[in-house]
Amino acid sequence: MLASAFGNLSQTAVNAMMPEIMGEFSLDVSLGQWLTTSYMLVLGIAVPAATFLGKRFTTRQHVFIALAFFLVGALADCLASNFAVLLAGRICQAVSTGLLLPLMQTIAMTRFPEGRRATAMGIAGIAMGFAPNIGPTVGGALSFSFGWRSFFVLLLVGVAVLGVATALLVRGGEGNRSERFDTLSFMLSALGFGGLLLGFSEASSFALTSPFVWGPLAAGAVFLVLFVRRQKRVDDPLINMGIFKSGQYTVGFAVLCLLHASFMGVTLVIPLYVEGLCGGTALDAGIVLLPGTLAALFLNPLAGVLTDRFGIRPVTVASGALLAVGSVLMVFLDEETPLAVTTFCQAVRAFGVSGLMGPLISWSLAGLPGRIVTDGSSFSIAGRQACASLGTSAMVLLIALAGTSAAAVANPALPYQLAFAFSAVFAVATFVGIVAKVR
């Protein structure tokens, strides 16, 4: 969980350090943004490979491989003398995170007794919810105080300590040395998920008719179909598509994708709204996001404990209602809305997200036989990454398009209200899916 938290922390912390990095290497925005875009792309591509590592190697070996990538990446970024080295370091860190996230979820679902799995997944939710949200705050504070390289020094020290802990504490069963790596399946997966992620990311920068958008999306969809077909035909699939024979997993996968399409982009839209429309500062935007960020630290484990004690339905229905209500309220924010009200609405949303993440993941994976839990975890993470990218790009695109319309002159808040409305639609759909299908 701590290793995964370092990976997710690194994913978002660079956002706050970007101005200083761009200044040192004389980068423009279009080039600098690849430090974050590439991380998301590579993470989504690397996740399916975690299923092979989980079968081929012991848990300790799996963790060592992932930490080695992270150490190399953090060291490269500490010493980077040019943008290419810095980008290569980010890619290594993304590979590490992609290999660790499915392992973390698999351990939560297979190494704990049935009545404690939601609690374990709730604690794992700290890595998935709290770490990426606090990342910009940590990155910004270190960059301001000691320079941007200090963040990667912190990562180096932390991951080195985790490496020692792994050597002393982690145990695991024997890996299956006969397990084969299907290179063609991995290439199809990389092109499929990578194409979707790239297309969704570019949708915020180019028109929907641009080949930079529809080209990667079309190619990604085709390769993903080919990937799924191949998994059903080979003896050693990279990801066992038998995961979708479980109705519980299928429902959980769909609801989690709706959830990620709803909430990830809002963390980008809120700073734009606070600074661009309300005339606030970056500090004001951080304060608006802070209650939800801190909530993730406590509510993720609490939601897991409550799920183990009272069952999945009451926890997810209550949390889904908070998400839906908070998201709908945000549609009515405008330039006159006090920041305290915006903070309250965002906190309600964040409380709902924190109460849904761990319970839904553990519930969906609980519907799978133990031998394919890693397959289900990997495919779910990759799918959620793609949906988060879709939601974020759609919200930014709505702000850009509506911002140039005549209606925005009469109502300057319209672009942001449309972005929040997009989030609200998916939030309500998440709630409806929970009420209808989650038992």
C-alpha positions in Angstrom: 0.0 0.0 0.0 2.8 2.4 0.9 4.7 1.6 -2.3 1.5 2.1 -4.4 0.9 5.4 -2.5 4.4 6.7 -3.5 3.5 5.9 -7.1 0.2 7.7 -7.1 1.7 10.6 -5.1 4.3 11.0 -7.9 1.7 10.9 -10.6 0.0 14.1 -9.4 2.8 15.9 -7.5 4.5 17.0 -10.7 1.4 19.1 -11.6 2.4 21.6 -8.8 6.1 21.5 -9.8 5.5 22.0 -13.5 6.2 25.8 -13.7 9.6 25.4 -12.1 10.5 22.4 -14.2 9.4 24.1 -17.4 11.4 27.2 -16.5 14.6 25.2 -15.8 14.4 23.1 -19.1 12.9 25.9 -21.2 9.8 23.9 -22.0 6.5 25.1 -23.4 3.2 23.8 -22.0 2.5 21.3 -24.8 5.9 19.6 -24.1 5.8 19.9 -20.3 2.3 18.3 -20.0 3.8 15.0 -21.3 5.3 14.6 -17.8 1.8 13.9 -16.6 0.2 12.5 -19.7 2.9 9.9 -20.2 2.6 8.7 -16.6 -1.1 8.1 -17.1 -0.5 6.3 -20.5 2.3 4.1 -19.3 0.5 3.2 -16.0 -2.5 2.0 -18.0 -0.3 0.0 -20.4 1.8 -1.6 -17.6 -1.1 -2.8 -15.5 -1.9 -5.9 -17.5 1.7 -7.1 -17.2 1.1 -7.3 -13.4 -1.0 -10.5 -14.0 2.0 -12.3 -15.5 4.4 -11.2 -12.8 1.9 -12.3 -10.2 1.8 -15.8 -11.6 5.4 -16.1 -12.6 7.2 -14.7 -9.5 6.7 -14.7 -5.8 5.2 -11.7 -4.1 8.6 -10.6 -2.8 10.1 -10.8 -6.3 7.2 -9.0 -7.8 7.6 -6.1 -5.3 11.4 -6.0 -5.9 10.9 -5.7 -9.7 8.4 -2.9 -9.2 10.6 -1.1 -6.7 13.6 -1.4 -8.9 11.8 0.5 -11.7 10.7 3.1 -9.2 14.2 3.6 -7.8 15.7 3.9 -11.3 13.0 6.4 -12.2 13.4 8.5 -9.1 17.2 8.6 -9.4 17.0 9.6 -13.1 14.6 12.5 -12.1 16.9 13.6 -9.3 19.9 13.8 -11.6 18.1 14.8 -14.8 20.1 17.2 -16.9 17.6 17.5 -19.7 13.9 16.8 -20.4 14.4 13.4 -22.0 16.1 12.0 -18.9 13.3 13.5 -16.7 10.6 12.0 -18.9 12.4 8.6 -18.9 12.4 8.7 -15.1 8.7 9.4 -15.0 8.0 6.5 -17.4 9.9 4.1 -15.1 7.9 5.3 -12.1 4.7 4.8 -14.0 5.7 1.2 -14.9 6.3 0.5 -11.2 2.9 1.9 -10.1 1.2 -0.1 -12.8 2.8 -3.3 -11.5 2.1 -2.5 -7.8 -1.6 -1.5 -7.9 -3.1 -4.9 -9.0 -0.7 -6.7 -6.6 -2.0 -4.5 -3.7 -5.6 -5.3 -4.5 -4.9 -9.0 -4.9 -3.2 -9.2 -1.5 -6.2 -7.5 0.1 -8.6 -10.0 -1.5 -6.5 -13.2 -1.1 -4.4 -12.9 2.1 -7.2 -11.7 4.5 -10.2 -13.7 5.8 -13.5 -13.0 4.1 -14.8 -10.8 6.9 -11.8 -8.5 6.7 -11.3 -8.0 3.0 -13.3 -4.8 2.7 -11.3 -3.4 5.6 -8.0 -4.3 3.9 -9.2 -2.8 0.6 -10.3 0.3 2.5 -6.8 0.8 3.8 -5.5 0.2 0.3 -7.8 3.0 -0.7 -5.4 5.4 1.0 -3.1 4.7 -1.9 -5.8 5.1 -4.5 -7.7 8.1 -3.0 -5.6 10.1 -0.5 -2.1 9.9 -2.1 -3.0 11.3 -5.6 -5.1 14.1 -4.0 -2.4 15.2 -1.6 0.3 14.9 -4.3 0.0 18.5 -5.6 0.2 19.9 -2.0 3.3 17.9 -1.2 4.9 18.6 -4.5 4.2 22.3 -4.4 5.4 22.6 -0.8 8.7 20.8 -1.5 9.2 22.7 -4.8 8.7 26.0 -3.1 10.9 25.3 -0.1 13.8 23.2 -1.5 13.4 23.0 -5.3 11.5 20.4 -7.4 14.3 17.8 -7.2 13.8 17.5 -3.5 10.5 15.6 -4.1 12.4 12.9 -6.0 15.0 12.7 -3.2 12.1 12.1 -0.8 10.8 9.3 -3.1 14.3 7.7 -3.2 14.6 7.6 0.5 11.0 6.3 1.0 11.3 3.6 -1.6 14.7 2.5 -0.4 13.2 2.0 3.1 10.3 0.0 1.5 12.9 -2.2 -0.3 14.5 -3.1 3.1 11.0 -3.8 4.5 10.2 -6.1 1.6 13.5 -8.0 2.1 12.8 -8.5 5.8 9.0 -8.9 5.9 7.4 -9.9 2.7 6.7 -13.6 2.0 5.0 -15.2 -0.9 4.3 -18.6 -2.5 6.3 -20.2 -5.2 6.0 -18.6 -8.6 5.0 -20.8 -11.5 8.2 -21.0 -13.6 6.3 -22.5 -16.5 4.1 -19.4 -16.9 4.6 -17.9 -20.4 4.5 -14.3 -21.3 2.3 -13.7 -24.4 4.1 -10.8 -26.1 1.5 -10.4 -28.8 -1.3 -10.1 -26.1 0.8 -7.4 -24.3 1.3 -5.4 -27.5 -2.4 -5.6 -28.3 -3.2 -4.5 -24.7 -0.7 -1.6 -24.9 -2.0 -0.4 -28.2 -5.6 -0.8 -27.1 -5.5 0.9 -23.7 -2.8 3.3 -24.8 -4.8 4.4 -27.8 -7.9 5.1 -25.7 -6.0 7.0 -23.1 -4.1 9.0 -25.7 -7.3 9.8 -27.6 -9.2 10.9 -24.5 -6.2 13.0 -23.4 -5.9 14.8 -26.7 -9.6 15.5 -26.8 -9.1 18.4 -24.4 -6.5 20.0 -26.8 -7.9 19.3 -30.3 -11.3 19.3 -32.0 -13.2 16.0 -31.9 -12.8 15.8 -35.7 -9.0 16.0 -35.4 -7.1 12.8 -36.4 -5.1 13.3 -33.2 -8.4 12.4 -31.3 -10.4 10.0 -33.4 -7.3 8.3 -34.8 -6.0 7.0 -31.4 -9.5 6.2 -30.2 -10.4 4.2 -33.3 -7.1 2.3 -33.2 -7.4 1.7 -29.5 -10.9 0.3 -29.8 -9.8 -2.0 -32.6 -6.7 -3.3 -30.8 -8.7 -3.8 -27.6 -11.2 -5.9 -29.4 -8.4 -8.0 -30.9 -6.8 -8.3 -27.4 -10.1 -9.6 -25.9 -10.5 -12.1 -28.8 -7.0 -13.4 -28.4 -7.4 -13.8 -24.6 -10.2 -16.2 -25.3 -8.2 -18.3 -27.7 -4.7 -18.7 -26.2 -3.7 -21.2 -23.5 -1.9 -18.7 -21.4 -3.9 -15.4 -21.6 -2.4 -12.2 -20.3 -5.8 -11.5 -18.7 -8.3 -14.2 -18.3 -11.6 -12.9 -19.8 -13.5 -15.4 -17.7 -13.7 -12.5 -15.2 -16.8 -11.3 -17.0 -18.6 -14.5 -16.4 -19.1 -13.2 -12.9 -22.1 -10.9 -12.9 -20.9 -9.3 -9.6 -17.6 -8.4 -11.1 -19.2 -7.0 -14.3 -21.6 -4.8 -12.3 -18.7 -3.6 -10.1 -16.5 -2.9 -13.1 -19.3 -0.8 -14.8 -20.1 1.2 -11.6 -16.4 1.9 -10.9 -15.9 3.1 -14.4 -18.9 5.5 -14.0 -17.5 6.7 -10.7 -14.0 7.5 -12.2 -15.6 9.3 -15.2 -17.4 11.4 -12.7 -14.9 12.4 -10.0 -11.4 12.5 -11.4 -11.9 15.5 -13.7 -13.4 17.6 -11.0 -10.1 17.9 -9.1 -8.8 19.8 -12.3 -12.0 21.8 -12.9 -12.3 23.2 -9.4 -8.9 25.1 -9.5 -9.9 26.4 -12.9 -13.2 27.6 -11.5 -11.8 29.1 -8.4 -8.9 30.9 -10.1 -10.4 31.6 -13.5 -14.0 32.6 -12.5 -14.0 33.5 -8.9 -10.7 35.4 -8.9 -9.2 33.2 -6.2 -5.7 32.1 -5.8 -4.0 28.7 -6.0 -4.1 28.6 -2.2 -7.9 29.2 -2.3 -8.3 26.3 -4.7 -6.2 24.1 -2.5 -8.3 25.0 0.5 -11.5 24.1 -1.4 -10.0 20.6 -2.2 -8.4 20.1 1.3 -11.4 18.7 3.3 -12.1 16.1 0.6 -8.4 15.1 0.5 -8.2 14.7 4.3 -11.5 12.8 4.3 -10.0 10.2 2.0 -7.3 9.4 4.6 -10.0 8.5 7.2 -13.1 7.5 5.3 -11.5 4.9 3.0 -10.5 2.6 5.9 -13.8 3.5 7.8 -15.9 2.5 4.8 -14.1 -0.8 4.6 -14.7 -1.5 8.3 -18.4 -0.6 7.9 -18.8 -2.8 4.9 -17.3 -5.8 6.7 -19.7 -5.2 9.6 -23.0 -4.2 7.9 -22.6 -5.3 4.3 -22.0 -3.6 1.0 -25.4 -2.2 0.3 -26.0 0.3 3.1 -22.4 1.7 2.8 -22.5 2.2 -1.0 -26.1 3.5 -1.1 -25.3 6.1 1.5 -22.0 7.0 -0.1 -23.5 7.1 -3.6 -26.2 9.4 -2.4 -23.6 11.8 -1.0 -21.7 11.7 -4.3 -24.9 12.4 -6.4 -26.1 15.2 -4.1 -22.8 16.9 -3.9 -22.3 16.7 -7.7 -25.7 18.1 -8.5 -25.3 21.0 -6.0 -22.1 22.0 -7.8 -23.9 22.5 -11.1 -25.4 25.6 -9.5 -22.1 27.3 -8.5 -21.4 30.6 -10.1 -19.0 33.6 -9.7 -21.0 34.9 -6.7 -20.9 31.6 -4.7 -18.9 31.9 -1.5 -15.9 29.6 -1.5 -17.2 28.2 1.8 -20.2 26.9 -0.1 -18.0 25.5 -2.9 -15.9 23.8 -0.2 -19.0 22.2 1.4 -20.2 20.9 -2.0 -16.9 19.4 -2.9 -16.5 17.9 0.6 -19.9 16.1 0.2 -18.8 14.7 -3.1 -15.4 13.6 -1.7 -17.1 11.9 1.2 -19.1 9.9 -1.3 -16.1 8.9 -3.4 -14.1 7.8 -0.3 -17.0 5.7 0.8 -17.4 4.0 -2.5 -13.9 3.2 -3.8 -12.7 0.4 -1.5 -16.1 -1.3 -0.9 -16.9 -1.4 -4.6 -13.5 -2.8 -5.6 -13.5 -5.5 -2.9 -17.2 -6.4 -3.7 -16.5 -6.7 -7.4 -13.3 -8.8 -6.9 -15.1 -11.0 -4.3 -17.2 -12.4 -7.2 -14.1 -14.0 -8.8 -12.3 -17.2 -8.0 -9.0 -16.6 -6.2 -6.9 -17.7 -9.2 -8.2 -14.9 -11.4 -8.5 -12.0 -8.9 -5.3 -10.4 -10.3 -6.7 -10.6 -13.8 -9.9 -8.8 -12.6 -7.9 -6.2 -10.7 -5.6 -5.4 -13.7 -8.4 -5.1 -16.2 -10.5 -3.0 -13.8 -7.6 -0.6 -13.1 -6.9 -0.2 -16.8 -10.6 0.4 -17.6 -10.9 3.0 -14.7 -7.8 4.8 -16.0 -9.4 5.1 -19.5 -12.8 6.4 -18.0 -11.0 8.9 -15.7 -9.2 10.2 -18.8 -12.5 10.4 -20.7 -14.2 12.3 -17.9 -11.3 14.8 -17.4 -11.0 15.5 -21.1 -14.7 15.9 -21.6 -14.9 18.5 -18.8 -12.0 20.5 -20.1 -13.4 20.4 -23.6 -16.8 21.6 -22.4 -15.1 24.5 -20.6 -13.2 25.4 -23.7 -16.1 25.2 -26.1 -18.7 27.0 -23.9 -16.1 29.6 -23.0 -16.2 31.0 -26.5 -20.0 30.9 -26.9 -22.3 33.9 -26.8 -24.2 32.3 -23.8 -21.0 32.5 -21.8 -21.0 36.3 -22.1 -24.4 36.5 -20.4 -23.5 33.8 -17.9 -19.7 33.6 -17.3 -20.2 30.5 -15.0 -21.8 28.5 -17.8 -18.6 26.7 -19.0 -17.9 25.4 -15.5 -21.5 24.6 -14.8 -21.6 22.4 -17.9 -18.4 20.6 -16.7 -19.9 20.1 -13.3 -23.2 18.9 -15.0 -21.2 16.3 -16.9 -19.8 15.0 -13.6 -23.2 15.0 -12.1 -24.7 12.9 -14.8 -22.1 10.2 -14.2 -22.5 10.6 -10.4 -26.2 10.0 -10.6 -25.7 7.1 -13.0 -23.3 5.6 -10.4 -25.9 6.0 -7.7 -28.6 4.4 -9.8 -26.3 1.5 -10.7 -25.6 0.9 -7.0 -29.3 1.0 -6.0 -30.3 -1.3 -8.9 -27.5 -3.9 -8.8 -25.3 -3.8 -5.8 -26.4 -6.4 -3.2 
